[in-house]
């Protein structure tokens, strides 16, 4: 039986549910449909899972229950309705992340157990070569959010010559920023998938400045209960 998580977008959601999916799979193969531009980075990060372009999977991503089906090449599969967990449980949107674990009777506090990825030191070093100074001099700013990395906010800080504005780089994934994230002296980021990386890394920055996305219904209450490892300064 192959496990098919129905959580094809939201890179942070995919990182956050690694422990959950591995526990459900219990050693069985996992094939995870995701947005096409996530496949390469996630495959390097989590090599024990097979990541595929979600458009190649003939399943109904809007279906809100767990069900079994026969796949022409994978055989018998079970689809997990992770993206619909809060709707299934009828919990407030603020609980949308923890609901994924609640749906299966698990403690969301355990999410870090299998969430750490396999780091690619070669890629991390090559990414650093894009910048003419060492990470420990840098202020790292991420104002991009959304699964397509097309949405932005303005982060009102005084920038200097050592400010690095994160942005998509060809042949690199967000995981390849790990060394820069760890060593920079300041971090300013919109509330997005990078927060799950921050929670898994040891940082030089004494605090993290977190900025809210301008989307109706979304507040820091959606994720603040997940942020335990570092000091966060919230900017509404």
N, C-alpha and C positions, 0 to 999 in steps of 0.2 A: 504493500500500500504506500503510495507516494503522497506526501503532505503538500498541499497547495495553499499558501496563505493568500487570502484576498485582501491585500494591502499594497497596491501597486504604486501609489504615490505617497509623498510625505517621507523624505529620507529619514527624518528624526523618528517617525513612527516605526520605520523598518529597523533602525538601530535599537530602539526601545523594546521591541518585541522579540529580539533574538532569543532571549532566555525562554520566553513563553513558547515560541515555536519549537525550539529544541526539546523542551520538556514534553510537549504534545507528541512530537515525532518519535521520541524515545528510540533513537537509532535508525528509524526508517528514513528513506531519502526525502529530501526537501527540494522542491522546485518552486522558485519564488518569482512570479511575474512582476516586473517593475517597469517604470518608464524607460524607454530605450537608452537615454543618456545616463541612466544610473547603472546600467549593466556592468560595464567594464570596471568601474571603481569598486562597486560592491563585490564583484567576483574576486578581485584581488584582496579585498578586506576580509571577506568571509568565504574562504575557498571550500569549506565543507558543505556549502549550499550551492545549488545550481540556479543562477539568476538568468532569466530570459526576458526578452521584450514582451510585455503583456499583450501586445497585438497578435502574437503568435499563438496564444492560448485560447482555445475555443470554449471559454466559460463565461457565464453571466456574472459580471462584476457587480451588478446591482442586486443580485440575489442576497437575501439577508438571513440565510440559515446555513447551518453546516450540512453538507450533503456529500454523498459519494457519487462518483461517475466513472465511466470507462473512457480513458484517453487512448487514441489510436497508437501512440508510441510508448506512453508511460504506463499503460495498463490501468489497474484500479487506483483511483485517487480519492482523497478527501479534501474538500475545500473548506477553509476556515474563514468565517465572516468577520475578520478582525476590524475592518474599516467601519462596520456597522454596530460595534459592541455597545456604544452608548445608547443608540436607538433601540437595540434589542432589550437592553436592561432598563430603558426609560429613566436614565439618570440625567442630571443637569449637564450641559455642555462642559462646564468646568471640570467634570470628571471624565472627559472623553479619553484621556490617556490611561488612567488607572482602570477604566472600564474594560479594556482589552484583557487585562489579567483577571479582573473580577468575573468576566464571562466564563472563565474556566476554573474558578475557585482558587486562584493563585494570588500570592501577595505581590503587588506591584513593586514593593521595596526591593525585591530580588532582581530587578531588571538588569543590574550591572553584571550579574553572574556570568552571562555568556555574551555580553554586548561588546567587550573589547575586541578590536579587530587585529588582524595580522598586519603589522606595520611594514611598509615598504621603504626601507632606509635609502635606497637608491633614488626613488622618486622624491622623497622628502629633501634630499640634498640637491637634486637637480632643480627642484622648485626654488630652493633658497638662492641658487645661482642667478635667478631672475632679478635679484635685488643687490645693490652694491654695498650693503652694510650688514653687520651681524645682527641676528634676531634680538639680542638683549639690549640693543639700542632703540628698538622699534615700538611704535604705537600701532597696534593692529585694529583696523576698523572694518566691520562687515555691515553694510547697510542693505544687502540684498536678501530677499526672501521669496518664497514660493517655489513649487516643484520645478518650474521652468526657469528659475533664477531671473525673472524679468521684472519683479516688483522691487521698489526701493523706497527707503525713507531718508530724510535728512537727519544726520547725527550732528548736533551743534557742539562741536569741540574745536579747540584751537589746534590746528594741525601744524606740524613742522616738517623739516626735510626728511625726518625719519618715520613719517607716517606711511603705513602700507594699507592701501584700500583693497580688501579682498575682492576678487572677481574670478569668474570662470576662466581657466587656462586650458588650452588644448592639450590633451594627453595627460592631464592631471585631474584628480578627484579631490573632494573636500578632505578626504583622509590624508592626502599628501601634504596638507598644511600643518600636520601635527607638530613637527619640530618648531615651526614658526610660532604656533599657538603656545607651545610650552615655554619658550624662551623670551617672548616679547615682554616689555616692561609694563605695558598697559593694553587692555582689551576693551573695545567698545563694539557691541553687536546688537543688531535687532534680534528680537525673540524668534529664533528659527532653529533649524536642525543642528547648528553648531553647538547649541547648549548641551547636547548629549555627548559630544566630543569633549567639551570642557569638563563635564562631570567624570570623565574617564581618564583624564590626563592630570599629571602633576604640573602645576603652573608656577612660573616666576612672578607673574603679576599678582600684587597683593589683593586686588579686588577686580570684579568684572562689572562693567557698566552695561546694563541690559535695557534696551529701548523697545517700547511696545509697537506692534504692528497696527496700522490704522485701519483695522477691519472690524466692522460692527459685530459685537457679541464676543470678541476675543479680548481677554484681559490676562494679566499675569497670573490670575487665579487658576488658569488652565494648566500652568506648568510649575508654579512656584513651589508646590509641595514635592517636586522631584529634585529640587536644587539643594543639595546637602553638603557638597564637598568644599565649596569655596564661599567667599564673601561676595554677595551680589548687591549692587546698587541699582535700584529700579527707577527708570525714568518713564513716566507716563506719556 
